[in-house]
């Protein structure tokens, strides 16, 4: 698919952000497509930078950063007719993995230059669009406490080490999915509200897909946090046992509450707390993916 104009906004606070920005600029140089490129080292300026770029009416907007960067900016693209391109610069890159976008700079740029535009769904927590996964349980506890810049400095292993420390402090909780007489109460150790199968860079929610037209709420059930360890291990190894500890709900809109009230991480950023309404926004945005990808 050929575009005449594009804007590229890269969060250079993300890991390898400046390097990817420079390399992407070099790849786009000489192409027929004019690219209005912005390296943003202050994440608080990402929205303002995107607003200025959108004022120039580009056909394509390329976002470089982690899942949180994409999720935080995608609201501004919905309804504009602009196509999204992704440079996956995060620790987990769950959104890119769900789309089959390569995790290296050349592969990601090739998907933008030589790929196809795929119409996909976005998830919603109340009225906030998000890209991949919202979570209740250990994930927001980690996100709330992880030292600033830890993911950038130490990468995925450093992040996992911090997660292990937070796991020791974590406690199971009660989740209520649905409303009224149909509501179901479960003792839980994690809740994943998914628009795609990947969570934390691992394929956990098989039932979710970016073109399914449904939001998926997967509950890892059980009274002890050992269940969470078992589920993650089985999921990493792709064992059928990963399904034994989960209960899945799916639909266009699902009410999710907890006892006690708990924070919710949305693509890695703590932005809400229970109760919420989880929804799907079906076929709401076009994203560039490799031509061979079938999502």
C-alpha positions as CSV (number, residue, x, y, z in Angstrom):
1,X,0.0,0.0,0.0
2,X,1.5,3.4,-1.1
3,X,1.1,6.5,1.0
4,X,2.0,10.0,0.0
5,X,2.4,11.5,3.5
6,X,3.2,10.2,6.9
7,X,4.0,11.4,10.4
8,X,6.3,9.4,12.7
9,X,6.3,10.0,16.4
10,X,8.8,7.9,18.4
11,X,9.0,7.8,22.2
12,X,12.8,7.9,22.6
13,X,12.4,7.2,26.3
14,X,11.6,3.7,25.3
15,X,14.4,1.1,25.0
16,X,16.5,1.7,21.9
17,X,14.1,4.5,21.0
18,X,16.7,7.0,19.6
19,X,18.5,4.2,17.7
20,X,15.3,3.0,16.1
21,X,14.3,6.6,15.3
22,X,17.6,7.2,13.5
23,X,17.5,3.9,11.6
24,X,13.8,4.3,10.6
25,X,14.5,7.8,9.3
26,X,17.4,6.4,7.2
27,X,15.1,3.7,5.8
28,X,12.3,6.2,5.0
29,X,14.8,8.7,3.4
30,X,14.5,8.5,-0.4
31,X,11.1,6.9,-0.4
32,X,8.3,8.6,-2.3
33,X,6.4,9.0,0.9
34,X,7.2,12.2,2.8
35,X,7.7,11.5,6.5
36,X,7.3,14.2,9.2
37,X,9.5,12.7,11.9
38,X,9.5,13.6,15.6
39,X,11.8,12.1,18.3
40,X,10.1,12.8,21.6
41,X,12.2,12.3,24.8
42,X,9.5,13.6,27.2
43,X,6.5,11.2,27.2
44,X,4.3,14.0,28.5
45,X,4.8,15.7,25.1
46,X,3.7,12.8,23.0
47,X,0.0,13.8,22.7
48,X,0.9,17.4,21.8
49,X,3.3,16.3,19.2
50,X,0.7,14.0,17.7
51,X,-1.8,16.8,17.6
52,X,0.6,19.0,15.6
53,X,1.4,16.1,13.3
54,X,-2.3,15.3,12.7
55,X,-3.0,19.0,11.8
56,X,-1.0,18.4,8.7
57,X,-3.4,15.7,7.6
58,X,-1.0,12.7,7.1
59,X,-2.4,9.5,5.5
60,X,-0.3,7.4,7.8
61,X,0.8,7.8,11.5
62,X,3.8,5.7,12.7
63,X,4.0,5.3,16.4
64,X,7.3,4.1,17.9
65,X,7.2,2.9,21.5
66,X,5.8,0.2,23.8
67,X,2.3,-0.9,24.1
68,X,1.6,1.9,26.5
69,X,2.7,4.5,23.9
70,X,0.4,3.1,21.3
71,X,-2.5,2.7,23.7
72,X,-2.1,6.2,25.0
73,X,-2.2,7.8,21.5
74,X,-4.5,5.6,19.6
75,X,-7.7,7.4,20.8
76,X,-6.6,10.4,18.7
77,X,-6.5,8.3,15.5
78,X,-9.9,6.7,15.8
79,X,-12.3,8.3,13.4
80,X,-9.7,10.3,11.5
81,X,-9.3,7.8,8.6
82,X,-5.5,7.7,9.3
83,X,-3.7,4.4,9.0
84,X,-1.5,3.3,11.9
85,X,2.1,2.0,11.6
86,X,3.9,0.5,14.5
87,X,7.5,0.5,15.6
88,X,7.6,-1.9,18.6
89,X,10.0,-0.5,21.1
90,X,8.6,-1.9,24.4
91,X,9.5,-4.7,26.7
92,X,6.6,-6.9,25.8
93,X,5.3,-5.6,22.5
94,X,2.1,-7.6,22.9
95,X,0.2,-5.5,20.3
96,X,2.8,-6.0,17.6
97,X,3.0,-9.7,18.4
98,X,-0.8,-10.1,18.0
99,X,-0.5,-8.4,14.6
100,X,2.5,-10.4,13.4
101,X,4.6,-7.3,13.1
102,X,8.4,-8.1,13.3
103,X,10.1,-6.9,16.5
104,X,13.3,-5.7,14.7
105,X,13.5,-2.2,13.1
106,X,14.0,-3.4,9.5
107,X,11.1,-5.9,9.7
108,X,8.8,-3.3,11.2
109,X,9.7,-0.7,8.6
110,X,9.2,-3.3,5.9
111,X,5.7,-4.0,7.2
112,X,4.9,-0.3,6.8
113,X,6.5,0.1,3.4
114,X,5.5,-3.2,1.8
115,X,2.7,-4.5,4.0
116,X,-1.1,-4.3,3.8
117,X,-3.6,-2.2,5.9
118,X,-5.6,-4.5,8.2
119,X,-8.9,-3.3,9.7
120,X,-8.8,-4.3,13.4
121,X,-10.7,-4.0,16.7
122,X,-9.6,-2.0,19.7
123,X,-10.5,-2.8,23.3
124,X,-12.1,-0.2,25.6
125,X,-12.1,0.3,29.3
126,X,-15.1,2.5,29.9
127,X,-14.6,5.1,27.2
128,X,-10.8,4.7,26.8
129,X,-9.6,2.9,23.7
130,X,-6.6,0.6,24.2
131,X,-4.5,-1.6,22.0
132,X,-4.0,-5.0,23.5
133,X,-4.5,-6.0,27.1
134,X,-5.8,-4.6,30.4
135,X,-5.1,-6.5,33.6
136,X,-6.1,-6.8,37.2
137,X,-3.9,-8.4,39.8
138,X,-0.1,-8.7,39.8
139,X,0.5,-6.6,36.6
140,X,-0.8,-3.3,37.9
141,X,0.9,-3.9,41.2
142,X,4.2,-4.2,39.3
143,X,3.4,-1.2,37.1
144,X,2.6,1.0,40.1
145,X,5.9,0.1,41.9
146,X,8.5,-0.5,39.3
147,X,11.4,2.0,39.5
148,X,11.3,4.7,36.9
149,X,13.3,3.8,33.8
150,X,13.9,0.2,35.1
151,X,12.6,-1.4,31.9
152,X,14.8,0.8,29.8
153,X,17.9,0.2,31.9
154,X,17.6,-3.5,32.6
155,X,15.3,-4.8,29.9
156,X,13.0,-7.7,30.2
157,X,15.1,-9.7,32.8
158,X,15.2,-6.7,35.1
159,X,11.5,-6.3,34.8
160,X,10.9,-10.0,35.5
161,X,13.1,-9.7,38.6
162,X,11.0,-6.9,39.9
163,X,7.9,-8.9,39.1
164,X,9.1,-11.8,41.2
165,X,9.6,-9.4,44.2
166,X,6.1,-8.0,43.9
167,X,4.7,-11.5,43.6
168,X,5.8,-12.2,47.2
169,X,3.5,-9.3,48.4
170,X,0.6,-10.2,46.1
171,X,-2.8,-11.5,47.4
172,X,-5.7,-13.2,45.6
173,X,-9.0,-11.3,45.3
174,X,-12.6,-11.8,44.3
175,X,-13.8,-10.8,40.7
176,X,-17.4,-10.4,39.6
177,X,-18.0,-10.6,35.9
178,X,-21.4,-9.5,34.6
179,X,-24.3,-7.8,36.4
180,X,-27.5,-8.8,38.3
181,X,-28.6,-12.4,38.5
182,X,-26.2,-13.5,35.7
183,X,-23.1,-12.1,37.5
184,X,-20.4,-14.7,38.3
185,X,-18.1,-14.4,41.4
186,X,-14.8,-16.1,41.3
187,X,-11.8,-16.2,43.6
188,X,-9.0,-15.1,41.3
189,X,-5.2,-14.4,41.0
190,X,-5.3,-12.5,37.7
191,X,-7.9,-11.0,35.2
192,X,-6.9,-10.4,31.6
193,X,-9.2,-8.2,29.5
194,X,-7.9,-8.9,26.1
195,X,-8.2,-7.6,22.5
196,X,-5.4,-10.0,21.4
197,X,-3.8,-13.2,22.6
198,X,-0.6,-11.8,24.0
199,X,-0.1,-10.4,27.5
200,X,3.3,-9.4,28.8
201,X,4.8,-10.7,25.6
202,X,3.5,-14.3,26.2
203,X,0.5,-15.9,24.4
204,X,-2.0,-16.3,27.2
205,X,-5.5,-15.7,25.9
206,X,-6.0,-18.0,23.0
207,X,-9.6,-17.0,22.5
208,X,-8.8,-13.3,21.9
209,X,-8.0,-11.8,18.5
210,X,-7.7,-8.3,17.0
211,X,-10.5,-9.1,14.4
212,X,-12.8,-11.2,16.6
213,X,-15.4,-8.5,17.3
214,X,-15.5,-9.5,21.0
215,X,-13.7,-8.5,24.2
216,X,-12.4,-11.5,26.1
217,X,-12.2,-11.5,29.9
218,X,-10.0,-14.4,31.1
219,X,-9.9,-15.1,34.9
220,X,-7.1,-17.1,36.4
221,X,-9.1,-18.7,39.2
222,X,-8.0,-20.1,42.5
223,X,-7.4,-19.1,46.1
224,X,-3.6,-19.3,46.0
225,X,-1.1,-17.4,43.9
226,X,0.6,-20.6,43.1
227,X,-2.1,-21.0,40.4
228,X,-0.8,-17.9,38.6
229,X,2.7,-19.4,38.5
230,X,1.4,-22.7,37.1
231,X,-0.7,-20.9,34.5
232,X,2.1,-18.7,33.3
233,X,4.5,-21.7,33.1
234,X,2.0,-23.8,31.2
235,X,1.3,-20.9,28.9
236,X,5.0,-20.3,28.1
237,X,5.4,-24.0,27.4
238,X,2.1,-24.1,25.4
239,X,0.8,-27.0,27.5
240,X,-2.9,-27.8,27.5
241,X,-2.8,-27.5,31.3
242,X,-2.8,-23.7,30.8
243,X,-6.6,-23.9,30.3
244,X,-7.3,-25.8,33.5
245,X,-6.9,-22.7,35.7
246,X,-8.8,-20.2,33.6
247,X,-12.4,-19.2,33.0
248,X,-13.2,-17.2,29.9
249,X,-16.0,-14.7,29.3
250,X,-16.5,-13.0,25.9
251,X,-18.9,-10.5,24.4
252,X,-19.2,-7.0,23.2
253,X,-19.5,-5.5,26.7
254,X,-18.8,-7.0,30.1
255,X,-19.0,-5.4,33.5
256,X,-15.9,-6.3,35.7
257,X,-15.8,-5.6,39.5
258,X,-13.5,-6.8,42.3
259,X,-13.5,-7.1,46.0
260,X,-11.6,-5.1,47.2
261,X,-11.4,-2.3,44.6
262,X,-8.2,-2.8,42.6
263,X,-6.2,-0.8,40.0
264,X,-6.2,-1.8,36.4
265,X,-3.2,-1.6,34.1
266,X,-4.0,-0.8,30.5
267,X,-1.2,-1.9,28.1
268,X,1.2,-1.6,31.0
269,X,0.1,1.7,32.5
270,X,-2.2,2.0,35.6
271,X,-5.0,4.1,34.3
272,X,-8.2,2.9,36.0
273,X,-9.7,1.0,38.9
274,X,-12.6,-1.4,39.3
275,X,-15.5,-1.5,38.6
276,X,-15.3,-0.9,34.9
277,X,-17.1,-1.8,31.7
278,X,-14.9,-3.7,29.2
279,X,-16.0,-3.3,25.6
280,X,-14.9,-4.0,22.1
281,X,-14.8,-1.3,19.4
282,X,-15.0,-3.6,16.3
283,X,-13.2,-2.8,13.0
284,X,-12.3,0.7,14.1
285,X,-8.8,1.4,12.8
286,X,-6.5,0.3,10.0
287,X,-3.0,-0.9,10.9
288,X,-0.1,-1.8,8.6
289,X,0.9,-5.5,8.9
290,X,3.2,-7.8,6.9
291,X,1.5,-8.9,3.7
292,X,1.7,-12.6,4.7
293,X,0.0,-12.1,8.1
294,X,-3.5,-13.5,8.5
295,X,-5.1,-12.0,11.7
